[in-house]
Amino acid sequence: MLNSLSSVVLLSLVQQPGVLSPSSIAPHSSAPAREPLHLYAVGDLNLGRTVTWDYLLRGDTLYPFKAVRDTLASADILFGNLESPIAEPGHPYEKTGSFVFTTPPVAADALKRAAFDVVSDANNHAWDAGIDGVVETVEELDRVGIAHIGTGVTLDLAHRPAVIERKGWRVAFLGATRAFNAAPDSFYAHPGSRYVAWADSGWLYPEIRRLKESGLADIVVVSVHAGQELAEKPDNALRRFFEGAIDAGADICLGHHPHVLQPVEWYRGKPIVYSMGNFIFRQGAPWTGLSGVFEFTVRPGGAISLALRPIRADYQAKLITGAAADSARRRVGLPAAGHAPTARGP
């Protein structure tokens, strides 16, 4: 683990195949040949506590994802919200007034084995291990070649997109939060505001426009950790924020934090998933275990379709069928029977 911020700024980023470093991104010189792109997204990943002590530190790094590994690996790009900062075992927790989560460096290897390409670190638990946790999280993700958004050793890096190139598409991910346990009432007065991206339209909307208008990204995905926990529907402020992101050029909006599924809405032909629910996360209420893998398909002409592969969230995510699966699909507004997608497009 790094003990000072100054030592990490000298680190070079580890670049995985298909992930573009900022210096290498240039507009397409000509229209590339594009194939249908399969982009999968899942909700909250808490690899701390029981997952850490009973599985990861005992060598079973694939355990949380073992039952859904084939599904996850079938994605061209796989995204998730990393709810537990990475810090060495025994690292002191921050006093946030809420539950605190951390997970050891081997968690990065677990995410890699599960086929994740990009994760957001911007959420209410981002400061659970303080600045050391922020630094070590991005360092470990860089080590295994997983792109990350929403936190960084500077605020500019926290705001920086992760751009992944697959099947002729450049997909840019931007991450931010509207929940922060360490300073629930005054985020900008907290030191974490210099390393964690806040969901502020003042920087986010212009960045979306820049990526699209410059040709640096064909698809922009916006991830925001926000909303009321356990609420069945999103609040109007979040609706307006995501709609503004789409007006600015975003193509897919992903929400997380409520820990339950919420209805998906379509705005100008683009999907807004207000809450993807849990994924690797156990909570007491049974409905918090109902979730899914959100499977987006982007066609060469730009049309986007969405299907949900229902799962039961727990220390290990598992696929579900029958009435429980139908219930999950109904909660997000998709057909209950089968695996039929809902499609929208230009």
Secondary structure, 3 states (H helix, E strand, C coil): CCCCHHHHCCCCCCCCCCEECHHHCCCCCCCCCCCCEEEEEEEEECCCCHHHHHCHHHCCCCHHHHHHHHHHHCCCEEEEEECCCECCCCCCCCCCCCCCCCECCHHHHHHHHCCCCEEECCCCCCCCCHHHHHHHHHHHHHHHCCEEECECCCHHHHHCCEEEEECCEEEEEEEEECCCCCCCCCHHHCHHHHCECECCHHHHHHHHHHHHHCCCCCEEEEEEECCCCCCCCCCHHHHHHHHHHHHHCCCEEEEECCCCECCEEEECCEEEECCECEEECCCCCHHHHEEEEEEEEECCCCCEEEEEEEEECECCCEECCHHHHHHHHHHHCCCCCCCCCEEECC
